[in-house]
Amino acid sequence: MDGELLPHPTSDRSRYSQRVWACVAFALLTVCAGSARADDERKGPGVFLTPQEALALAFPKATITRGTVLLDEEARARVAKLGGTAFDKGLVYPYTAVDEDGKHLGTAWFDTHRVRTQRETLMVVVDADGAVQRIEVLAFCEPKQYLPRAKWYAQYTGRELDARLDLGQDIRGIGGATLSATATNGAVRRVLALHRVAAELERARAEAERKQREREEAARKVREREARERAKRKQGDER
């Protein structure tokens, strides 16, 4: 499915996490199924980096936490509208990296999508301000001559989601590799939109929890006041 956001391994060593990673590794290895190229026999044809290797490049010595975000129909529609690209995933996985002092280093998203007839998988890292921090190509199954150079991907660094984040605007195209450029730009916009919506959902969740705590605290105070009033009435009756 185009626009698929892949989960990946984390510092969590639970059996569940290991099962998830086994499934993800298999999914990445089959992204380029049917390709005749074998860039690395250990990874599979057209696969340049595993998720673990990509994360190590982006966040050396960091602690990475796998999150889970549920997206209802309204949230999915908002991602599609903001990103200007189709999006229908109901469950996505942001991966937040922090250093030993707990400082936020960035959030990584993995996006698998179709370029022409074959797929590619990108890791897009988003910083605390919602801007692109880094892009890594994990798998590219089209002929290699259509793979953009690192310098081309670098133009996304520091870019936020806005109307000018598009080919022909602030993003340069690639002569002879228009489909590759279009697919990458769509993935970056999709990830930035998803990151923004996920942050909005988290703020809404935190606000809902705050209001719930306030209601519970108010109810507790009411119960305590009523208990004191009953105790006073009882004392008055006993007199």
Secondary structure, 3 states (H helix, E strand, C coil): CCCEECCCCCCCCCHHHHHHHHHHHHHHHCCCCCCCCCCECCCECCECCCHHHHHHHHCCCCEEEECCEECCHHHHHHHHHHHCCCCCCCEECCEEEECCCCCEEEEEEEEEEECCCCEEEEEEEECCCCCEEEEEEEEECCCHHHCCCHHHHHCCCCCCCCCCCCECCCECCCCCCHHHHHHHHHHHHHHHHHHHHHHHHHHHHHHHHHHHHHHHHHHHHHHHHHHHHHHHHHHHHHC
